[in-house]
Amino acid sequence: MWYIYIMKLLTLVYVFCLFYVFIPGNLFKLPVKTSKMNHVLLHALLFSAVLSVSYPYVESIQLYEPMTNSDDPTLQPAPESKSSPPINSMSSSTPPPPPSM
């Protein structure tokens, strides 16, 4: 489950880098001659547009690949049984075990 934290960290770094890029006058200046507030609003609009378009792509990046070994039988999933015996809840006071995955 450690890879989930790496994915969240990657998304966080991406958003912060994108925010840094869209700070008015930091990396680029817009050639529009308007007030300072209009520049800030325009950069905010560009930031939100780029973020909303690219966010699903950043979230779908996978930095890991599950390891499987076909030679090792302990790593193989257990075969599912075709029919399971009926569980009589009146005969036992303990709950049935959870299904294996």
matplotlib code that plots the C-alpha trace (Angstrom):
import matplotlib.pyplot as plt

x = [0.0, 3.0, 2.6, -0.6, 1.3, 3.8, 1.0, -0.5, 2.9, 3.4, 0.0, 0.9, 4.3, 2.6, 0.0, 2.7, 4.9, 2.0, 1.1, 4.6, 4.5, 1.3, 2.4, 2.1, 5.5, 7.4, 8.2, 6.3, 4.5, 1.3, 1.5, -1.9, -1.9, -4.4, -4.4, -2.6, -5.8, -6.7, -3.3, -3.8, -7.3, -6.0, -3.2, -5.7, -8.0, -5.1, -3.9, -7.4, -7.9, -4.6, -5.0, -8.6, -7.5, -4.2, -5.2, -6.8, -3.7, -1.4, -3.7, -3.6, 0.2, 1.4, 5.0, 4.9, 4.1, 2.8, 5.4, 4.2, 6.2, 4.5, 6.9, 6.0, 2.7, 2.3, 1.9, -0.8, -4.4, -6.4, -8.8, -12.4, -14.7, -17.6, -20.1, -20.0, -21.8, -24.8, -24.2, -26.6, -26.6, -28.7, -26.1, -23.1, -22.8, -19.6, -19.9, -18.5, -15.0, -14.7, -14.2, -10.6, -9.4]
y = [0.0, 2.3, 3.1, 4.9, 7.5, 7.9, 8.5, 11.1, 12.7, 12.8, 14.6, 17.1, 17.9, 18.3, 20.7, 22.8, 22.9, 24.0, 26.6, 28.0, 28.2, 30.2, 32.8, 36.1, 37.2, 34.2, 32.2, 34.0, 37.3, 37.7, 40.5, 41.8, 45.4, 45.4, 46.0, 43.8, 42.3, 41.2, 39.6, 37.6, 36.5, 35.5, 33.5, 31.9, 31.0, 29.5, 27.5, 26.1, 25.2, 23.4, 21.6, 20.5, 19.1, 17.4, 16.2, 12.9, 12.1, 12.7, 10.6, 7.7, 7.4, 4.2, 4.2, 0.6, -2.8, -5.7, -8.5, -11.9, -15.1, -17.9, -20.5, -19.9, -21.5, -19.4, -16.3, -17.7, -17.0, -19.8, -21.6, -20.8, -23.7, -24.3, -25.0, -24.1, -26.0, -24.3, -22.5, -23.3, -20.3, -22.1, -24.8, -22.6, -19.6, -18.3, -16.4, -18.0, -17.0, -14.3, -15.4, -15.8, -13.6]
z = [0.0, 0.1, -3.6, -2.9, -0.9, -3.7, -6.2, -3.9, -3.5, -7.3, -7.7, -5.0, -6.5, -9.9, -8.6, -6.8, -9.9, -12.0, -9.4, -9.5, -13.3, -13.3, -10.7, -12.7, -14.0, -12.6, -15.7, -18.4, -18.8, -20.8, -23.5, -22.5, -21.2, -18.3, -14.6, -12.2, -10.9, -14.5, -14.9, -11.7, -12.7, -16.2, -14.7, -12.3, -15.1, -17.1, -14.1, -13.4, -17.1, -17.4, -14.1, -14.9, -18.3, -17.1, -13.6, -14.8, -16.8, -13.8, -11.5, -14.0, -14.0, -12.5, -11.2, -10.1, -11.6, -9.6, -9.3, -10.2, -10.4, -12.3, -10.9, -7.3, -6.4, -3.2, -5.3, -7.4, -6.5, -4.9, -7.3, -6.5, -5.7, -8.0, -5.2, -1.6, 1.1, 2.6, 5.8, 8.6, 10.9, 13.5, 14.2, 15.0, 17.2, 15.5, 12.2, 9.1, 8.0, 5.4, 1.8, 0.7, -2.1]

ax = plt.figure().add_subplot(projection="3d")
ax.plot(x, y, z, "-o")
ax.set_aspect("equal")
plt.show()
